Amino acid sequence: MYLENIVDIIGLILGFIGGIIIIIGAVIALYRYIKIHTVREKKKFLRGKIMDQLRLNFGRHITLGLEFFIAKDVIETIFIPSWIELGQLAGLVAIRIALSFFLARELKIVEK
């Protein structure tokens, strides 16, 4: 029982860290987006490249946040008592891994 509480706390912390990373990335992206669209007309030709860089940076924050969520799920898997919950957890991890994979692939395309 005591060990399960520790695992719950660790899971909570990892989930919190993942959420904070994504929120920080969203705030930075929003700030830069607003800043880009309030720049004078002479820099309008740079907006495409800047927007790609903005998407790339925000995507990296999302990917890192998802990695923390996956770590949380893996740690919590150790103490899952039933096969049904284990199956649900495996599905969630698979979805998050797929999201991370496709996001990473899109980021590579934007980098080029």
Secondary structure as a PSIPRED ss2 file (coil, helix, strand):
# PSIPRED VFORMAT (PSIPRED V4.0)

   1 M C   1.000  0.000  0.000
   2 Y H   0.000  1.000  0.000
   3 L H   0.000  1.000  0.000
   4 E H   0.000  1.000  0.000
   5 N H   0.000  1.000  0.000
   6 I H   0.000  1.000  0.000
   7 V H   0.000  1.000  0.000
   8 D H   0.000  1.000  0.000
   9 I H   0.000  1.000  0.000
  10 I H   0.000  1.000  0.000
  11 G H   0.000  1.000  0.000
  12 L H   0.000  1.000  0.000
  13 I H   0.000  1.000  0.000
  14 L H   0.000  1.000  0.000
  15 G H   0.000  1.000  0.000
  16 F H   0.000  1.000  0.000
  17 I H   0.000  1.000  0.000
  18 G H   0.000  1.000  0.000
  19 G H   0.000  1.000  0.000
  20 I H   0.000  1.000  0.000
  21 I H   0.000  1.000  0.000
  22 I H   0.000  1.000  0.000
  23 I H   0.000  1.000  0.000
  24 I H   0.000  1.000  0.000
  25 G H   0.000  1.000  0.000
  26 A H   0.000  1.000  0.000
  27 V H   0.000  1.000  0.000
  28 I H   0.000  1.000  0.000
  29 A H   0.000  1.000  0.000
  30 L H   0.000  1.000  0.000
  31 Y H   0.000  1.000  0.000
  32 R H   0.000  1.000  0.000
  33 Y H   0.000  1.000  0.000
  34 I H   0.000  1.000  0.000
  35 K H   0.000  1.000  0.000
  36 I H   0.000  1.000  0.000
  37 H C   1.000  0.000  0.000
  38 T C   1.000  0.000  0.000
  39 V C   1.000  0.000  0.000
  40 R C   1.000  0.000  0.000
  41 E H   0.000  1.000  0.000
  42 K H   0.000  1.000  0.000
  43 K H   0.000  1.000  0.000
  44 K H   0.000  1.000  0.000
  45 F H   0.000  1.000  0.000
  46 L H   0.000  1.000  0.000
  47 R H   0.000  1.000  0.000
  48 G H   0.000  1.000  0.000
  49 K H   0.000  1.000  0.000
  50 I H   0.000  1.000  0.000
  51 M H   0.000  1.000  0.000
  52 D H   0.000  1.000  0.000
  53 Q H   0.000  1.000  0.000
  54 L H   0.000  1.000  0.000
  55 R H   0.000  1.000  0.000
  56 L H   0.000  1.000  0.000
  57 N H   0.000  1.000  0.000
  58 F H   0.000  1.000  0.000
  59 G H   0.000  1.000  0.000
  60 R H   0.000  1.000  0.000
  61 H H   0.000  1.000  0.000
  62 I H   0.000  1.000  0.000
  63 T H   0.000  1.000  0.000
  64 L H   0.000  1.000  0.000
  65 G H   0.000  1.000  0.000
  66 L H   0.000  1.000  0.000
  67 E H   0.000  1.000  0.000
  68 F H   0.000  1.000  0.000
  69 F H   0.000  1.000  0.000
  70 I H   0.000  1.000  0.000
  71 A H   0.000  1.000  0.000
  72 K H   0.000  1.000  0.000
  73 D H   0.000  1.000  0.000
  74 V H   0.000  1.000  0.000
  75 I H   0.000  1.000  0.000
  76 E H   0.000  1.000  0.000
  77 T H   0.000  1.000  0.000
  78 I C   1.000  0.000  0.000
  79 F C   1.000  0.000  0.000
  80 I C   1.000  0.000  0.000
  81 P C   1.000  0.000  0.000
  82 S C   1.000  0.000  0.000
  83 W H   0.000  1.000  0.000
  84 I H   0.000  1.000  0.000
  85 E H   0.000  1.000  0.000
  86 L H   0.000  1.000  0.000
  87 G H   0.000  1.000  0.000
  88 Q H   0.000  1.000  0.000
  89 L H   0.000  1.000  0.000
  90 A H   0.000  1.000  0.000
  91 G H   0.000  1.000  0.000
  92 L H   0.000  1.000  0.000
  93 V H   0.000  1.000  0.000
  94 A H   0.000  1.000  0.000
  95 I H   0.000  1.000  0.000
  96 R H   0.000  1.000  0.000
  97 I H   0.000  1.000  0.000
  98 A H   0.000  1.000  0.000
  99 L H   0.000  1.000  0.000
 100 S H   0.000  1.000  0.000
 101 F H   0.000  1.000  0.000
 102 F H   0.000  1.000  0.000
 103 L H   0.000  1.000  0.000
 104 A H   0.000  1.000  0.000
 105 R H   0.000  1.000  0.000
 106 E H   0.000  1.000  0.000
 107 L H   0.000  1.000  0.000
 108 K H   0.000  1.000  0.000
 109 I H   0.000  1.000  0.000
 110 V H   0.000  1.000  0.000
 111 E H   0.000  1.000  0.000
 112 K C   1.000  0.000  0.000
